Amino acid sequence: MSTAISVSSRGKDIEVINDKDLSYKSDFLSFKIYKKGFISGTTDGSGNKTIRIAHGLNFTPTFRVWRLGTASLLKSKVSDLDANSYTNCFFPDPGNTHEWISKHDKIECKTDAENLIITISGADASTTYNFKYYIYSDLSRFFSGRSFKTNSTHGISISKEGKAADDVEIYDKNFSSEFDYLKYNPYKKTTAKLSLPALFGSTRTDPLPEEMTYVDIFHYQKFPPNYLVFIEFNNYLLEEPYQQYNGEFGAVCSKTSSFCDKDRIRISWWRQADANGTAPFVDPIEFIASSLTFRVIIFDEDLRL
């Protein structure tokens, strides 16, 4: 017999509802925001910079980092899509999308028991990068020790089963009113489709053709929201950003990226057919025409705050 607190979705019978249709169940964990904020770093003369954000949790937490768009993005391929300056846009997971944003810099995001660490390398000298970060009070890997965070003595706290609510580590709390949460409206889950034309690369005509296309999702939040994008691909569901490279003597590569502002989430797809290799060639190198389906979850979380 379950002793959990359950809250059903509108119009659903709490006695027969499936867990996936519940608005809340105290048995389940949710991402609790322990620390969030903005931080910037300016590269040195070699184009390198390491940024450390102390959290002092004594365990390795889950996290997410966004890069705030600036005018420096205008020199990159993303600016070819339209005349938008991207100054007020947010790009998720910059450690995975650096080749899309700029072909030369590298951004790595990682965490340990003491810090969230953002490392920039191979960028232009004296370039300022701006980031929005989230550090959650949830474990990224197994840990059974004590955290450095003292428990709040006020508010509502629900511990995991078998844990004493008045003496429980913050990573063992299913709910605590001392934290904010990532929340989303189920009606804000949406899908979008993108049609991709055929693309051919030939050693004799055009060895490096490329094309970019995108789809806009207008979210009507009036602020740039935290969100997740997944791609339906070959019977799999992949998390964006995604990149693919195939070929032995020639190559085809594709990359997806996204950003959001106060009006929209734009999901972009870039492809290049590289037939500029060494003989014997596979000619032509090509992408066939295809279509993609994206699944998007939009959270009620303003990235500007």
Order of alpha helices (4+ residues) and beta strands (2+ residues): beta-beta-beta-beta-beta-beta-alpha-beta-beta-beta-beta-beta-beta-beta-beta-beta-beta-beta-beta-beta-beta-beta-beta
